Amino acid sequence: MPKKIPIRQCVACREHKEKPLLARIVRTPEGKAVYDARGKLPGKGAYICRSAVCLDKAIKSRALSRALEIEITPDVYEALRARMEEGDA
């Protein structure tokens, strides 16, 4: 029997995609937003497409901040953008 791949929704474009195609951002127990490269960190998670278009949309609409229920600083967004450009996100 083939293994099922979980489906998650991008907070920016609202499209449903397979989990490995999305980047996960986590609100840690300390209240910080961090990029979760492996998808295993504890805390509340939100998913976003690995594209600059969706990241820009999430910044403008504050979708990640609402989904994680915290304020996300510009440096966190820039770090995420850098990881996406590197192909690591």
C-alpha positions in Angstrom: 0.0 0.0 0.0 1.5 3.4 -1.0 2.4 5.8 1.8 0.0 8.8 2.1 1.6 12.2 1.8 0.0 14.8 4.1 -1.7 17.8 2.5 -1.3 21.3 4.0 -2.7 24.7 3.1 -0.5 27.8 2.3 -1.5 30.7 4.5 -0.9 33.2 1.7 -2.5 31.7 -1.5 -4.8 29.3 0.4 -3.9 26.4 -2.1 -3.6 22.9 -0.7 -0.3 21.2 -1.6 1.7 18.2 -0.4 3.6 19.0 2.8 7.1 18.6 1.3 6.3 21.4 -1.2 5.7 23.9 1.5 7.9 25.7 4.0 6.9 25.4 7.7 7.2 28.4 10.1 6.8 27.6 13.8 5.9 29.6 16.8 8.2 28.2 19.5 7.1 27.8 23.1 9.2 30.9 23.8 7.0 32.9 21.4 9.5 33.3 18.5 8.8 32.6 14.8 11.4 30.3 13.2 11.8 28.4 10.0 11.4 24.7 10.5 13.7 23.0 7.9 12.8 19.4 8.9 9.1 20.0 9.8 9.6 18.4 13.3 10.0 21.4 15.7 7.5 21.6 18.6 5.1 24.5 18.5 2.3 25.9 16.4 3.1 25.7 12.7 2.0 27.5 9.6 2.8 26.6 6.0 3.7 28.8 3.1 4.6 28.0 -0.6 8.3 28.1 -1.3 7.9 31.2 -3.6 8.7 34.9 -3.2 5.1 35.7 -4.5 3.5 33.9 -1.6 6.0 35.3 0.9 5.2 38.8 -0.3 1.5 38.1 -0.1 1.9 36.7 3.5 3.9 39.8 4.5 1.3 42.2 3.1 -1.7 40.4 4.5 0.0 39.5 7.8 -1.2 35.9 7.2 1.7 34.3 9.0 1.3 36.6 12.0 -2.4 35.8 12.2 -1.8 32.0 11.8 0.9 31.9 14.5 -0.8 34.5 16.7 2.4 36.5 17.2 4.0 39.6 15.7 6.6 38.6 13.1 9.5 41.0 12.7 10.9 42.0 9.3 14.2 40.2 10.0 12.4 36.9 10.3 10.8 37.5 6.9 14.1 38.4 5.4 15.7 35.3 6.8 13.0 33.2 5.3 13.4 35.0 2.0 17.1 34.3 2.0 16.5 30.6 2.7 14.0 30.4 -0.1 16.5 32.0 -2.5 19.2 29.5 -1.4 16.7 26.7 -2.2 16.7 25.6 1.5 13.2 26.6 2.3 
